[in-house]
Each structure stands twice: as structure tokens, then as C-alpha cells.
Amino acid sequence: MKRRLLIFCMILSLLVFPVRAQSGYIKWVDLDVSADAMRRAISLSEQAMAQEQPRSWLEYLALAAAFGGGKVTTAHVARAEKAFSSGKSVKEILGGQKKYYDYYYEAYSAALGGLVGNYAIGVTQEETGATIWKSKYGVKAFSPIAAGYGYGHYDDFGAGRSYGFARKHLGNDLMGGLGTPIIAVEGGTVEAMGWNQYGGWRVGIRSHDRRRYYYYAHLRKDAPFAPGLKEGDTVQAGDVIGFMGRTGYSVKENVNNINVVHLHFGLQLIFDESQKECNSEIWVDVYDIINLLDSHRSSVHYDETAQRWVRLYPFRDLDTEQDTEL
């Protein structure tokens, strides 16, 4: 009986706790952090910015995940807040379980590291035309749906798909109107662009730290991309990169074979370049990230002179700029 119990516990530990490759990098992440838990952790980190030793929101989430075995709710974050307020170190709080905190901190830094930080919004003075920059700390990423446009979604990550071959859905579908401006959630480099039989017209953007690959698919027929956008371009969080459509499910380019207009939004984590395109890619559930970013949308308008959609307010990511002087 004891032997069976030991074997069961060993199997359970492999299922519940972190997985690393022999080479040391993470090879699997199950992102199970509620939007409310993220909001609470962000609020705590904003409050901590005034302290001598500010604590990041990822520290709260990592400790909360260690408490919850990978599932993070507001209750777990509250427990982490209480534990940190005791003045004890993570080692003192968790003892021999600190390795799980270390894993979650690394995993969440990769998955969520581009969402919160230091940024600046520019306001143009009517009298002089000069741009005045206002620096802030907080959510610096944007919803993939522009401000003023409606959409609907549910947590469909892992649902079955059958076109081409039986597989799991590795993203979140956001249903909306044809031509809805699609926004870069985070700044980075356009790494892939063009036609894919599964995603139709699509854009792939790699974050500046190269740990996140954002995938935007099923863009509009005939005019899917922001004018002038091309592979190798650098984009800022909040920039218009394309327009919602229903292309895909065809080897022939520019075909509407998707029944419903929507954006497929996916996020791949890359701890080692060998993971970028392989049979063991790490795609995470972005449903709660979308819910978090719903209140942080990029305001855009159509510039008649330039004949293109542009953002209303200039933006600077101060965490990725070498020169942060405003």
C-alpha cells in the first residue's frame, strides 16, 4: 500500500509541479492566474513603488503560485501579501519548497514580464505642437482590440480543432466586427507576416527580450495589415498592426474559409531558441490576460492625410529604451 502511495505521489508531482529540460531551461508552463489575481498583484506593486525596496507584481504571483500549486487566485495573492509583510525571506517562508517559487518567478517573468512596468504617454500641446511626456508605472501593454470596438470571447484554449489534422486550439478567439483595428499588445519585432493556411493572414511579433511571441491570425481579406508594416519592423505596444477578418483554412492565399469574423490571439513562450518551432512549443492560455487588458485599450483614429489608422497618443516603453530621459 505504501509503495502504491509513493508511486502515486511521484506521478502527481510530475503533473503538478514544474518541468525543466535536462539542459536547465523550462519546457512547460501552465499559466493558471486569474485576471483578478493579476490586478491585485499589480496594485500591490504600485503601492510598493514608494518603498525603499519595492516588490514586483511577479514576486507576489510567484509566491501565490507556490502556495496554490500553480493555481493563482486573489486569495493566494492575499496570502502572499501577508507572508511578505512579515519581513521574512522567501526561503524562510517556503523552506525546502522555495524551488517552486523560483520556477514560477522565471515562468511568469517570461509570460507576463512585458505587461507591467515604466512607460510614458505623450500629449501634444496645441499652441506649440511640442510633445509633453508623462511617465507612469503600471500596465503598459494593450488589449489586442482597439478602444471603442466591441468583442466577445470565452476560454477556448485547448478546444479541439480538426482542419488539416486533429489538434488543440492554442490561443483565444475574440469575436468582433470586420475591419476592427488589431493592436500590438507589447512592443517588439515583426518576426513573421503573410499567409498561413491555418491562420490565414497573420502577424507574429517577438518581444524585445525575445521570450514572448505574440500571434495574431485570421486578419482581413485584401487589406489585412497596417499599411507599410513588414517583417523586421519594430512596433510599439498600442500600434495598429492589422484588421480583424476571417481568412484561413486554405492553402490558397486570401481566402475566407473561417465562418465567423474573429481574431485568433496566441502567446508562445521561448526559454531557448530551440523551442521556437518544434514539436514541444509552449503556448499558454491568454484568456485572463485578455480580461486584464480589456481596461487598457489603445485609442486610434483614421488619419485622412496619411490614409491610415494611427494611435491617438504617442507611447514610450521606458523599460526597453536605452535613453529614458524625458
Secondary structure, DSSP 8 states (H G I E B T S, - for coil): -HHHHHHHHHHHHHHHS-EE-TTSSEEE---EE-HHHHHHHHHHHHHHTTSSS---HHHHHHHHHHHHTTEE-HHHHHHHHHHHHTT--HHHHHGGGHHHHHHHHHHHHHHHTTTEEEEEEEEE-TTT--EEEEEEEEE----SB-TT--EE----TT-EE-SSS-EE--SEEEEE-TT-EEE-SS-EEEEEEEEETTTEEEEEEEETTSSEEEEEESB-SS--B-TT--TT-EE-TT-EEEEBB--BS-SSSS-B--SS-EEEEEEEE-SSGGGSSSTT-EE---HHHHHHHTTS---EEEETTTTEEEESS-EEETTT-S----
